[in-house]
């Protein structure tokens, strides 16, 4: 028998701000999925005959829309992605089939092989998101690795990302293009993080501009 190949996952970050996302299921697993979607500013709709206490509260305060009934095919009509999080495999499979028919990305909780996408273990600091995936092989290992990385993550990296964003915006206003390799050479992370640790933001900016060989480097 030919060994089945593992899915070749394409790593991607989706902008779901104000995007309509459907979660089918009303238990604790569905709640976790809903919280993550809300964290990234999605418009969440939940469909389930019953809702756990916290999902009920989210409905009451207007954080989500929720329909206390059985799933219907039309529920995914306007969704940009769907999460099937019920404890009934047949319902989950039906949700997935309907979503694919409408060309909507679908995730079946705890069934990566049946999903179009999986959600990696991740953490967010400012605009920096660190994600770890084992391609669905071991969520526990992915979480352990994420925790290990998170322990050593310096908050100054988020500050550095914001500083670089401002520099890029200034260069764009001046119609200046910098080669990607030059940017790599300009980002001496150890030195920059050390400067930011001591609140030397101007010095960090000057250092980057100088290494980019830009006018104003050292004089900002």
C-alpha positions, 0 to 999 in steps of 0.5 A: 500500500502506498503511504499517504503523503502529508499535506503540503501546507502553505504558510499564510497570514489572513486579514480577517478584519471585518470578515464574516466567519462562521463557527458551527458548534456551541461548546468549549472548543467552539468558544476557543475558536471564536475567541481567536477570531474575535482577537483578529477583529472578525465578524463571527456568527455561531450556529448551534442548538445550544451555546455554552455559558460564555458563548451566550454572554458573547451573544448577549453583549453583541460581540458575536451573532448566534443562531440557536438551531441546527446548521443549514447549508445557507449559513456559510453563504457570506462567510470567508472561512468556516470552522466546524467545531461540533462533536458530531463527525457527520455534521462536521463533514457536511459543513466542510462539504458545503463550504467547499462547494461554495469555495470557502476555506474550512477547518474541521477541529481535530481533523487536519486531514479533512481541513483546508487550513489548520491554525498554528500555535502562536503568540502576538506581541505588537505587530509581530506574530510568531506561529509554530506548526507541526502540520497537524502531527502534534498540536501539543509539541507545537504549543510546547515549542511556541511557549519556549520561543515566547519565554525568550521573546523580547518586547523590544522586537515589537518596538523595532517593527514599529520603528522600521515601519516608520522608516519604510514609510518615510523612504516611500514618501521620498520615492527611495527603494532599498534592496531586500539584501541591504535591509538584511545587512542594516538590521543588526538585531543585537545592537538595535535591541540593546539601543531600544532597551535603553530607550535610545530610539533616535539612535536606533533609527540613525543606525538603520539609516546609516547602514542603509546609506541614506541621507540623514543617517546619524543626523535625525 
